[in-house]
């Protein structure tokens, strides 16, 4: 079982609306959330930011691969992307 990202405790203080904060990979399918923090390593973080994975953006998991290694997500109700599970683990939502 994987552990929570180390930034999770830090981000809980940023979550002013007292929503539960968790990695994107743990979000249930077809449930909407808001991005709280993009905690990916630098090259990946820059790429995700350029695609729109920024704070306060609505995000929804549309589907998962059979083994859960890949997630299909929708940003802002419009843009659809595929993420690896480790990439989704770095994005904290609430």
N, C-alpha and C positions, 0 to 999 in steps of 0.2 A: 504494500500500500504506500502511495506517495505521501509525503508530508506537505503541509501548507507552505506556500512560498514565504520566505523570510519577511517580505515586505507587507504581509497581511496585517500584522499588528500595527505597523506604521500607518497603513491606509485606514484602519478602523477609526482613527482619530480624525481623518479627513472626511469621513462619511457623516455629514451634518444631519442627514435625515434619519439616522438610526436604522438604515436598511441593513439586512445581513450582507456581509461582503464575502465573496467566494471567488475562486478562479472560474473563468468562463467555461472551462471543461466540465465543471460540476453543475452547470445550469441545465435544467430539464429542457427537453425538446419542446418547441413551440411556446416557450415562455420568454417574455421580453424582460430585459434588464437594461441598466445604464452602465456604461464603462466608467469606473472610478479611477483606475490607474493602468497605464501600460508599463509593466515592469520588465519588459523583454530586454535582453542584452543589446548593446548599442546598434550594431548593423541591422538587426531584426526590428528593433524599436523604431528606427528611422524609416524603414520600409513600411511598417504598419501605420505609422503616423501619416505617411504620404498617401496611404490608401484610405484614411479616414478613421482609423482606430484611435480616436482622441477622447478625452474626458467629456462626460455628459452626453455621449452619443448613444442612442438607443440601439440595442443589438439583440438578436434572436437566433437561437440554434434551430435550423430547419431540419437537419438530419445528421446521423452519425453512421460511420462505417460499421460493419458487423462486429469487428473487434474493438471499435471505439478509438482507433488510431487517427481518424480523420473526422473533422466536423465541418458541416456546411452552415455558414452563418449569413444573416442578412443585417446590414447596417442601414439605419435610417429608413427602414421599410422598403428600400430600393436596391442597394448594391449587395450582390451575393458573392461570397468568397469561400474558399476551402482552406481550412487551417489544420496543421498537424496538432496532435494533442499537446505536445510540449509548448507549442506557440500559444495555444489557448490557455495553458496553465499560467502563462506570464501576464495575462490580461485579467485584471480584477474587476468584477462587476457587483452591483448591488441593486 
